[in-house]
Structures are given as structure tokens and as C-alpha cells.
Amino acid sequence: MRRAGAVLADAPAGVSAQPARAPVVVLGGGVSGLVAADMLADAGERVILLEPYDRLGGNQRSANIGPYTFDIGSFVFFSGSPFFRRFPGAEAVCQPARIVVDRITPQRRISRYPFSVPEDLLRRGPVEVARTALSLAWGRIADRAPTSAGSFARYYLGRRLFVESGLEAYIERLCGIPADQVEHQFAEKRMNWIARALSLETAAGLVRPKRDAAPAPTVLVRPRQGFTHLYDQVAAQLRAKGVSIRLGASLTKIERVAGGFEVSIKGGVVKAARVISSLPLTLTAQACGLTPPPIIQSLPLLSLYVAYEGDLGFPSEVLYNFSPTGSWKRLTVHSRVYGKVDGREYLSVEAPLARGPSAPADEFAAFLAFMREHGLMTGKATLVGHDRTDFAYPTYAHGSMAASEALIDAVEATGVEMLGRQGRFDYIPTSSRATELVAERLGRTGKEGAAVR
């Protein structure tokens, strides 16, 4: 069966073959761009996917260094997720795993993430429970109309639990600014489940799971070979549907021309009937000739790749830093999932660069000093590599969301459509949610008003 708009190479004599309709260009090969390309191909569109990196996956990628495979971004998925329902080949190469997630608390303990009732509350005695309850009651009065991530958290937790759980310190580390300078809309998206998990109502058992709740999906992790193997399955599916994938296609300019667009990339120009971008909002805006306001900012992320000999000192696969000290945010022990290499553990350590550029060796030294002060990782640690990821964490300072919405409107006024976490400067926590949002948006903006199925 011919795809709609294809050239009629076998047209009868005397009948002119119709030229192929110009393609839809999708900018960005992260989750949102890949889902958009697949949906558009299913709708009969001719699709060209342009990805600036030399591989698919966006900011979710692996680094293969010698015998080790490290990751940037979470490597955890769930079976049957919307992304895997669309790309079943990707799910097929993943493997089940048991992932324990802990955190380092301000009290220098290893505790369950994001909260442990026995360790963080009950163990501290009835006086602390009473103080925390009073703090929560005051928060429900003083912060009932949240204006920031800080006031949002204090409403759910009370100031005492917000600070002593380490959540206040974690927000500042993640966003690069104090919690009271972070938009409350971010808190509603990023912290709502954390706030409810930490709240005293949940701790007291007043919020109970439904008896008829569906069984939890199986936890999956990316294949041992790394994210490239997972996204190779996605690429194979897209190519089988006729999607053209061009890697290393750095965007320089988007121009509106008669009949559509000209998209200038490194190495040439691509003509398009429609342009959909999941690239960072500021980059797309600049390509359209617009000047992004300076308040729209994202923190870069430094990933440290570490080999280790000895006892790590903690039992979990993933460990978050909820302490008020240290610049690192999260570490992932890959060897506890995929096995040691030559008897060594290996792990990725993430450090948002809130204070500006920092030498990897300096960040590694600071990380080791932190861990050893806490009685952890006292054996031999070696920095075997590092990566920097730009546009890792939007800061969401006050005014940034309104500014980003205005900039999205300005970009879309040129005819370019924006999708995804990066494209819409939106906090989207999982690939599942990203898939759902792309389906919703394309369903509303399908060609000539028709829903894209």
C-alpha cells in the first residue's frame, strides 16, 4: 500500500505523476520527538527526524568507557508503559531488576527515599512528633495559598519536616536557587507525590491504597549494552515505517517560505510542510529569529564516572543527596544491577552546575570528601570519565514559566510547533508522561484539524 502523498511512479501514460508532499520535520530525537515521529508516520505523513547528537535518546544516554557502561539520566522503566506500548521492541531488550532507592539525610543517616516514618519521625521520639505536627498545622494556615515551591512544601509538610527531611536542600540543589524562589507550578508537578508521601496524614496511615489497585508493573532497566541498544530498536521501527533519521543534524535556522519551511542544519537545508520541535525552547526560538528572555535558564549537569574497589557503605542501587552540603545530587551504582567488572563496583554521580563551570577533578574530590565524612566509600575510587549535559534542569525561577509560555506563543506564531520537556520548558518526570503529552498535543493539532491516531 502506498503512503499518502507518495510519488506515483507507475502513473498511466499521459497522466502526470503527482509530486510527493513535503515532509513533516521533527526536531529532536528524545522521547517526545521519537513518539511524535512514530505517530505522524502512522497517520501517513512523510517524516524526517533531525537529531543534533550522533545518537537517539536526547539527554538519556550511556557512556561506554573500557569495560564499564555508565548512564546519564534515569535508567529505570516500567513494563507496559505508554512508551513501551508504542515501541515494544525497546521493552523487549530491557531486563527486570530490583532497584532500592535511598537518600542521605541532614542527620547523616542512610534512609529510604523520599521518607521513612520510623527513621525520620518515630525514632526521634514523641516530642519531635508533636513539634512536627504543630509545624504542619501552622503550614496549613500560613501557606494555604502557595506562591513558591517552598510554601507549597511547607503547606504539605510543615517547615520542620521540610527542612529536616532534607527536601529543602534537595530542591535548591536541583534548581540552583532557594525553594522560595522557585515557581510553585514546578512544585505541583515535581513535588506533589513527594509531599504526599512525606505528609503526616500518609505517615499516620490516614491515606490508604485502594483495595482494588492494579498490581505494580515490573521494574525494568536499560539493556546491559547501554541506551544505544534500546534506541536502536526504536530507530528500526521508525525506519520500517518510512521515517528518515538524520543524526548530527545541528539546527541553525528555520524560515517560513511559500508552501512551508526551510530548515537549515549543519550540511544543508531541508524543506518541510510542517515543523515540530522537541529541542530546547531557547534554541528553537533563536533558530526562528527570536531572542529568548534571560530568565529562561537551565542548569547544566556534570556526570562523573567512577570505578570503586571496596565496600561502598550503603546497600542501595540509587542514592540521593538530601544533605544541606555537597553539590552532587544523585548516584547510581550500575554494578549492583549489571554485575561488577574485574571485582570493581562502578557508578555514575550527577552534579548540577548551579555555581557555574567546575573542573571534573574538583567535583570528584569534593564528592569523595563528602562521602568519607559520612563514613561511605572509604576504599579506592577512580574517576574514569565524565560528561557535561547542557539544558539538563530548568531553573523555574519566579517569572520563568510566564516568560516561557510567551516565548512558546511567539515561536508557534511562526508556525513551528513545540513538544516535550525541552520544547515546552516543562517538567515531565517520565517517558510515560512524555508519551502521553505528545499524544494529547498531536491529537489536538493534527493536520487540518484531524486527530493523529
N, C-alpha and C positions, 0 to 999 in steps of 0.2 A: 504494500500500500504506500502511495506517495505521501510524503509530508506536505501539508498545506503550504502553498507558495513555492514549491519546488519547480525548477525549470522543466518544461515539457520537452524532453529531448526527442521523443518519438511522436511529435505532433504530425498530423496528416499533411501531405504535400499541399502547398498553397495557403496553409494556416500558420500564422506567425506564432512562434513559441513565446509564452509569457515570461518576462524576466522574473527571477527569484525576488521575493520580497526581502527588503533589507533586514538584517538580523536584529534581534534584541541583544544588546551588550550588557553583561552582568560584570560589574567591577568588584573584585574581591573573592577569594576562594576559601574563606572561612565557612563556618556552619551556615550562616544566613545566605551567603552567596551561592553555596552549593545547593541548598534546598530550593532557592529561587530558580536556579538553572534547571533543576530537575522538574519542577512544577511547570515551568514555561515550555520545556521540551514535551512534557505530557500533553500540553494544550496545543501542540502542533507548531510552536514557534521554532524558528531557526535561531540558535543561541550560540553566542561566543562569550566564553568566560575568560576574563583577563585578570591575572593574578600577579602582583608585583614581585612576590617571593619566587624562589625557584622550586617551590613545592606547595601543595594544597594544605589547608588546615588553619590558615590565619595565625593567630598567636598561640594556637595549640600545636606544639611541635616537639620533636625529640632531637637530642644531640647524641650521636654515636661517637664515642671517644675511646679508642682502643677496644678493650673487651666490655666497656660499660655503655649502657643506654640510659640517658637522663631525659627528663621532661621539663618543658615549660608549660604551665597550665595544669589543671587537674587531669589526672589520667583515669578517673573513675566514671563509669557509666552505669546504667540500669537496663536490664533486659526488657525488651518490648517497648522502649521509649519511642516517642514520635520520630526522632531522628533515625533510629534503627528500623522502624516500620517502613520508612521511606528508602533506607539503604540497608537491606537485610544482609548483603554481602559484608558490610562493615561489622555488623554484630557477629557474624559467623567466625571472624578471625580474632575476636576478643576472647578473654578467658575469665572464668569466675574467680573470685578472690574474697578473702575476708579482710576487711580494712578497719582497723581500730584507729580512731581519731582522738587525740588528747590535746591538752594545752598546758603551757607553763603559766602558773598563776602569779599574781603580785606577791603572794606569800611564799614563792619559790617551791611550790609543790607541782607534781605532775597530776593533773586531774582531767576528767572526761570533758571533751568539748561538746557544747559550749558551757555546760554547767553540771555539777554533781551535787545533789541535795545533801548527801551525807558529808562530803568533804568540804563543801563551800559554805554550808549553813549549819546543819545539825551538829557537826563535830565542834563547832565553835561555841556551843552552849546556849542555854535559854536566854541569856542576856542579849547575845548577838541576834538571836531570832527575833526578840522583842524590838530591838533597835531597828532591824531591817524592816519589820512590819510597820513600825511608825514612819520610817522613811518612805516606804511605798505609799502609805496613806497620804502623806504630805505631797508626794509626787502626783497623786491623782487629783489633788486640789490645785497645786501650783503650776502644773504643766499639762492641764487638761486641754489646752489649745496649743499643740506643739508648733514651734517655729524653726526648729533645728533638729538635727539628729540627736543632739544632747538632750533636749527637752522631751523628744519622743521617747528616748530610752528611760529617762527619769520617770516619765508617766507610767511605763510598764514595770519598771524595776525599783524605783526609788533611787535617790542619789547614792545611798550607801552600797547597795548591791551593784549598781552601775560601775562604781569605782573599784570596789573590792573584788568583783568577778574578773576584772581586767578588760572588760568590754570597752570602757572609755579609752584606755591606752591603745587598744587594737584599732579602733576607728581612726584615731589620729595617725597611726602608723599606715593604715590602708589609704587614707585620703590625703595625708600630708598636711592637714590643718586640724585644729581642735574641733571636737564634736559639735560645739556650739556655733561653729562657722560653716557647718555642713548643712545643705538643704534637707528639710525634713522629708521631702519626697524620696530622697535616697534611702532614708531610714525605713520608710514604709515598704520599700522593695527589698532592701538588703537585710534589714534587722527585724522584720516583723516576726519571722519564725524564731529567731534567737530570743527576742524579747518575750515571746510567749513561753518558750522553753525555760527561760530564767525566772519567770514571774512566780510570785508566791502562790498564786492560785494553782498553777501547774505543780509546783513543788508539794503542795498540800494534797494533791490528788483531786482537786475540785474540777479539773478539766480532764475527762477520761476519754480514751479512744472508743470509737463506736464498736459495738459488739460484732456488727456485720462487716467490719472493714475488710477490704480485699487483702490477700496475703502480700507481703512485701516482695517486690521484684528482686531478682538475683543481681547482686553487685558484680559488675564486670570491670575489667581493666584493659587498657590498650594491649595489643599483641606484644610479645616479647621483643620483636624486631623494632618496635617503635611506632610512632604515629604515622610515619610514611606508609607502612604496610596497610594500616587501616584506611587511609585516604586513597591508596591505590585502588581499593575496591570501589570506593565512591567514584573515582575517575573512570573506571572501567564501565560502570553503569551509565554514567553520563555520555561517554563516547558511544556506547551502544545505542543510545537514543539520538545520536547525531550532534551532540554538543561539541563544539570546538574549544579546546582548553589551551590557552597560551600562557606559559609561565614566564617569569622575568619581565612582565609587561608593565613597567613603571608608568604611571599616569602623569601626563604633563598638561594636557589641555582638553576641554570639552567645549565645542562650539555648536550652536544651533544653526543649521543650514536648511535650505529648501528640502523638504521631504524627510527631515530627521536631524541627525547629529553627525559630527565628525569627532572621533575620539582619538586624540594624539597620544601615542605611547612611545616608549623607547623602541626605535626601529621602524616606526611607520605610523599610518593613520588608518583607523577602522571606521567605516561608515555604518551607521545604525539607525533603525527606525525608532528605537526606544533605548534609553539608558537607565539601568538600575544599579545603584552603588551601595555596597556594604563596606566601602573603605572609610577610614576616619572622616568625620564630618568636615573638619577643617581642611583636610587635603582635597576633598571633593569640591568644597566651596572655592578654594584657591584655583582649582582647575577650571571652574566656571567663571573666573574673573572677579570673585567676591573677596572681601577682606574680613576674615573672622575676628570678632572682638576678642581682646586678650584674656577676658575672664574664662573663656572656654579652654581649659587646660587639662592635660592628662599626665600622670606621673609615669616615667619610665621605670622598668623593672630590671634589676640585675639578678641573674641566676648564677649561683655558684655550684660547681660540680665537684663533689668531694668523695674521695676514697678513704676508707677508715679501717684500721686494724684495732680490735679490742672490743670491749663491751660498751655499747652506746649509752647505757644507763637509763633507758626508758623503753617500754615494751611496744609502743605503737608504731604503725606504718606512717602515720601523718601526725605532725606535732606543730601546733600553732603557738605563737608568742603573744600571750596576753599580759606579759610583764610590762611595767612602765619604762623599762630600759631595753636597749638593743634596737637596731634598725631592721633586723630580719623579721619577716612576717610568718613564714611557714616553711617547714622542711618535709620532704617526702623520702622515705627510705625505700628505694626501689628493690634493694636486695632482699627485703623481707617479703616481697611479692614474687620476684623472679629468681631468687637464689643468689648466694654470694658468688663472687668471682675470685678465684685463687685464694679463698678463705677471707676475702675482704668484703665489708659492707660498702655500699655506695649510695649516695643520696644527693638530692637537689635542695638547695637553700635559696629562698626568694627574699630579696631585699628591695622594697620600693625606694627609689632615689628621691626622697622628699627634700633632702638638703642639697640637691644638685649632683653633678657628676662625682663619682667616687672610684678610686682605683680598686679593682677586684681584690688585690692582695691585702689592701687595708680593710675592706669589708670582711674578708675571710679571717683576718687576725682578730677583728672586733667580735665576730661570731664565735670563734673559738674561746676567746676570753670570757664571753658571756656564758657559754656552756660550762666551762670549767668552774666559773664562780658558782654555778648551780650544781656542781658535782656530776656533770654529764660529759661524755666524750673525752675522757681523760687519757685515752690511748693516742695512737699515732694517726693524725689526719693529714691528708694531702689534697691540695687544690689541683685538680687535673684539667680544669677548663672553666669557661664562663660564657655567658651570653647576655646581651642587652636587648630588651624589648621596649620599643617606643610605644606610646599610646596604650599602656597596659592598664592603668587605673584612672578613669576620670575623677577629678577632684571634687566636683559638685559643690563648689563654694556658693554662698548666697548670691543669687542672681544668675548663676551659670545655666540653670535649666530654662529660665525665660529667654536668655540670650541664645541658647541652642535651638529652642523652638522657633525663634525669629529667623535664625540662620537657615534652619531646615526649610522654612517657608520661602526664604529667598532663593535657595537652591532649587526647590521644586517649582518655583515660578519660572525657572529656565526650562522646565520640562524634565529634568533629571529627578528620578525617584530614589528615596533614601530608605534603606533597610538595615536592621540589625543593631547590635550593641554599639559598634563603632559608628555606623552610618547615622544613627539617630541619637548618639550621645546618651545612651540609655543603659541602665544597669539591667542586664539579662543574665541570671545566675547559672543557667544550664543550657546545654544543647537542646534539651527537650523544649524548654520555653522559647528558645530562639526559633526552633522549627515551627512551633505553634503561631508565633507572632508573624513570621513570614507568610504562612498560610492565610492568616487573617487579613494581612495587608494586601497580598496579591489577589485574594478573593474579592476585595473591595475595589481594586484598581486594575482588573483585567482589561484587556484591550476592548474598546468600545463598550465598556461597562459590563462585559460578561465575566462571570466569576471564573477564575482559573482553578481547575479541579486537580 
